[in-house]
């Protein structure tokens, strides 16, 4: 069965998914949509498919089985709602929104329609992450430390909170999702941020924090510290470490898991690139070959609530509660 894919977004992330889909086979892109018409037309010409600027028009013009939404945080909403209105399977890249209002609306429609969904939280697809969770079931974590220590992406919208949501929402979110995967749901966060690059290289209109530190308390009783910065010249680290009685785990962005026991150290490499796995499993779910994906929209929304709670705490200087948080609790 060849699945027909409507692609929304024509940037680098969309092209990465195209490369994966091409390698997996069994799919055919039927349209490309991007608010920036030249970008849509350029990619559509390469694929020899029609280009659109409106996702609803694209879905009405070219029949699709699934929609891939690969847009910046501020652009989420129209494509997802158009796909759900037409009952299409939906893959959404992270983060799933800028704030919570649109993401919560989409989450409600996903529940109402019951369509297959997948999201870009590909760390969940690591077999090493599953191994880490199995190990922690035997040695419950007391503490976690998460990091996203990086440079600023070159896209102009990233430095503005009204376009990207900030680094916690746009980048650290992968680490937050893995913290939820390994430690369970968060109940309270407290965060602080600092803004103002010493060398003054950031554009005047940029207002994202250059560094953020957060403390998170989990329902399980675990606590975590999370650190993010975009002030470096090159990426230094993206990882999550956990501490249990007699066990330390280090899970790196490349998927490598290192386990430190009292008398030994073991290393585990991932069996497959999770960026491939996340697409493969979504396609399998759309074809009915598996019940669901490992990163459905509902899970992504819970992670997004945590990211938004941290961003809110850093902005207000006050703790934010997060048990079953909705828009009123974590916006």
C-alpha positions in Angstrom: 0.0 0.0 0.0 1.5 3.3 -1.1 0.5 6.1 1.3 -0.2 9.5 -0.1 1.5 12.3 2.0 0.5 15.9 2.1 3.6 17.9 3.3 3.1 21.1 5.1 6.3 23.1 5.5 9.2 23.2 3.1 12.2 23.8 5.3 15.0 21.7 6.5 13.0 19.6 8.8 10.5 18.7 6.1 13.4 17.8 3.8 14.8 15.5 6.5 11.5 13.7 6.7 11.4 13.5 2.9 14.8 11.8 2.9 13.6 9.3 5.5 10.3 8.6 3.7 12.2 8.1 0.4 14.5 5.6 2.1 11.6 3.7 3.7 9.6 3.5 0.5 5.9 2.9 0.2 4.9 6.6 0.2 4.3 9.3 -2.4 4.1 13.0 -1.6 1.1 14.5 -3.4 1.4 18.2 -2.4 3.7 20.7 -0.7 2.3 23.6 1.3 4.2 26.5 2.8 3.2 30.1 3.8 6.2 31.3 1.9 5.2 30.5 -1.7 8.7 30.5 -3.2 9.7 27.8 -0.7 6.6 25.7 -1.5 7.1 26.1 -5.2 10.8 25.2 -5.1 10.3 21.9 -3.2 7.1 21.1 -5.1 9.0 21.5 -8.4 11.7 19.0 -7.2 8.9 16.5 -6.3 6.8 17.3 -9.4 3.7 18.0 -7.3 1.5 21.0 -6.9 2.4 23.8 -4.4 0.0 25.6 -2.1 0.1 28.3 0.6 -3.2 27.1 2.3 -3.2 23.6 3.8 -7.0 23.3 3.4 -6.8 24.0 -0.3 -4.0 21.5 -0.6 -6.0 18.7 1.1 -9.1 19.5 -1.1 -7.1 19.5 -4.3 -4.9 16.3 -3.8 -6.2 13.3 -1.9 -3.9 12.3 0.9 -3.8 9.5 3.5 -1.6 11.4 6.0 -0.4 14.9 6.6 3.1 15.8 7.8 3.2 19.2 9.6 6.8 20.5 9.7 6.4 24.2 10.6 7.8 26.6 13.1 6.1 26.9 16.5 4.1 30.0 15.6 2.7 28.4 12.5 0.9 25.5 14.1 -2.9 25.3 13.9 -4.3 25.7 10.4 -2.7 22.6 8.9 -3.5 20.3 11.9 -7.1 21.5 12.1 -7.6 21.1 8.3 -6.2 17.6 8.5 -8.4 16.6 11.4 -11.5 18.1 9.8 -11.0 15.7 6.9 -10.1 12.7 9.1 -6.5 12.4 7.9 -3.7 10.8 9.9 -1.4 13.4 11.3 2.3 13.7 12.0 3.3 16.9 13.8 6.9 18.0 14.4 7.9 19.4 17.8 7.1 21.6 19.5 3.4 21.2 18.8 2.7 24.9 19.3 3.9 28.3 20.5 1.8 28.4 23.6 -1.0 26.1 24.8 -4.2 27.5 23.4 -3.8 26.1 19.8 -2.2 22.9 21.0 -5.0 22.2 23.4 -7.6 22.8 20.7 -5.8 20.4 18.4 -5.5 17.9 21.3 -9.3 17.9 21.8 -9.9 17.4 18.1 -7.5 14.5 18.0 -9.4 12.8 20.8 -12.7 13.5 19.1 -11.7 12.2 15.7 -9.5 9.3 16.9 -7.1 9.6 13.9 -3.7 8.1 14.0 -1.1 10.6 15.2 2.6 10.8 15.5 5.0 13.6 16.6 8.7 14.4 16.3 9.7 13.3 19.8 11.9 10.7 18.3 14.0 10.0 21.5 11.1 7.9 22.6 11.8 5.5 19.7 15.3 4.7 21.0 15.7 1.1 22.2 18.2 2.5 24.6 15.5 4.7 26.2 13.4 1.6 26.6 16.3 -0.1 28.2 16.8 2.9 30.5 13.2 2.7 31.6 13.5 -1.0 32.3 16.6 -0.4 34.4 14.9 2.4 36.4 11.9 0.1 37.1 14.4 -2.0 39.2 16.2 1.1 40.6 13.8 4.0 40.8 15.4 7.4 40.0 15.9 9.9 42.8 17.4 12.6 40.7 17.7 13.6 37.0 19.9 16.2 35.3 19.0 17.4 31.8 20.9 19.6 29.4 20.6 21.4 26.1 23.7 23.5 25.8 23.8 24.9 22.3 24.2 27.8 19.8 21.4 29.9 18.4 19.8 28.4 15.3 20.3 30.8 12.3 16.6 31.2 11.5 15.4 34.8 12.2 12.3 33.8 14.1 14.1 31.6 16.7 15.2 34.5 18.9 11.7 35.9 19.5 9.5 34.3 22.1 6.4 35.3 20.1 7.7 33.1 17.2 9.6 30.3 18.8 8.4 30.2 22.4 12.0 30.3 23.6 14.7 27.6 23.9 12.9 25.6 26.5 9.8 25.2 24.2 11.8 24.8 21.0 14.9 22.7 22.0 14.9 21.5 25.6 11.5 20.0 24.9 13.2 16.7 23.7 14.9 16.4 27.1 11.6 17.2 28.9 9.9 14.5 27.0 12.5 12.0 27.9 12.3 13.0 31.6 8.5 12.3 31.5 9.2 9.0 29.7 11.6 7.9 32.4 10.4 9.6 35.6 6.7 10.1 35.0 4.5 13.2 35.2 5.8 16.5 36.7 3.8 18.1 39.4 5.6 21.4 39.9 8.3 23.5 38.3 10.4 26.5 39.3 12.6 28.2 36.8 14.8 31.3 36.3 16.3 32.8 33.1 18.9 35.3 32.1 18.8 37.4 29.0 21.5 39.5 27.3 24.4 38.1 25.4 27.6 39.7 26.6 29.0 40.2 23.1 25.8 41.9 21.9 25.6 39.6 18.8 21.8 38.9 19.1 19.5 41.1 17.0 17.8 43.9 19.0 14.4 42.4 18.5 15.4 39.1 20.1 14.0 38.5 23.6 14.6 34.8 24.4 16.5 34.0 27.5 20.1 33.1 26.8 20.1 30.6 29.7 17.4 28.9 31.7 17.7 26.8 34.8 14.7 24.8 36.2 13.9 22.5 39.1 11.1 20.0 38.4 9.3 17.8 41.0 7.7 14.6 39.8 4.7 12.7 41.0 6.9 9.7 41.6 9.0 11.7 44.1 11.9 12.2 41.8 13.4 15.7 41.3 15.3 17.0 38.3 17.4 20.0 37.4 17.3 21.2 33.8 19.7 23.6 32.1 19.5 25.2 28.7 21.6 27.8 27.0 21.9 29.1 23.4 25.0 31.3 24.1 27.6 28.9 22.8 29.4 29.0 19.5 28.9 25.2 18.9 26.6 22.6 20.4 28.1 21.1 23.5 25.6 18.7 25.0 22.0 17.5 24.8 21.4 14.7 27.4 19.5 13.4 30.3 21.2 11.7 33.3 19.5 9.9 36.1 20.7 8.9 39.6 19.3 5.9 41.5 20.6 4.0 44.5 23.6 2.2 43.1 23.0 3.2 39.4 23.7 6.3 37.3 22.4 6.4 33.7 23.5 8.8 31.0 21.4 9.0 27.8 22.9 11.2 25.1 21.2 12.8 22.1 22.9 10.3 19.8 21.0 7.6 21.7 24.0 6.1 23.4 23.2 4.9 27.0 25.9 4.5 29.6 25.1 2.7 32.8 27.4 3.1 35.8 27.1 0.4 38.5 29.1 0.1 41.7 31.6 -2.3 40.1 31.1 -1.9 36.3 30.2 0.4 33.5 28.2 -0.7 30.4 27.5 1.1 27.2 24.7 0.5 24.8 24.4 2.0 21.3 21.0 2.4 19.6 20.0 -0.3 17.0 18.3 2.2 14.7 18.3 5.9 14.0 15.3 7.1 16.0 14.5 9.7 13.3 13.9 6.8 11.0 12.0 4.8 13.5 9.6 7.6 14.3 8.6 7.9 10.7 8.5 4.1 10.1 6.2 3.5 13.0 3.9 6.3 12.0 3.5 4.8 8.6 2.9 1.4 10.1 0.2 2.8 12.3 -1.5 4.5 9.3 -1.5 1.2 7.4 -3.0 -0.5 10.5 0.1 -2.6 11.1 0.5 -1.4 14.7 -2.0 0.0 17.1 -0.4 3.4 17.7 2.8 5.3 17.6 5.2 5.7 20.6 4.8 9.5 20.5 1.2 10.3 19.7 -0.2 13.8 19.9 -1.5 13.4 23.5 1.9 12.6 24.8 3.5 15.5 22.9 0.9 17.8 24.4 1.7 16.7 27.9 5.4 17.5 27.2 4.5 20.8 25.7 2.5 21.7 28.9 5.7 21.0 30.9 7.8 23.2 28.6 5.2 26.0 28.8 5.1 25.7 32.6 8.9 26.1 32.8 8.8 29.1 30.4 6.0 30.7 32.5 7.9 30.2 35.8 11.0 31.7 34.3 9.0 34.7 33.1 7.1 35.3 36.4 9.6 34.1 38.9 7.0 31.9 40.6 6.5 28.1 40.8 3.9 26.6 38.5 1.8 23.6 39.3 1.4 21.0 36.6 -0.7 17.9 37.7 -3.0 17.3 34.7 -2.2 20.8 33.7 -4.3 22.6 31.1 -4.2 26.1 29.6 -5.1 27.7 32.9 -2.3 26.0 34.8 0.7 26.1 32.4 0.1 28.8 29.8 
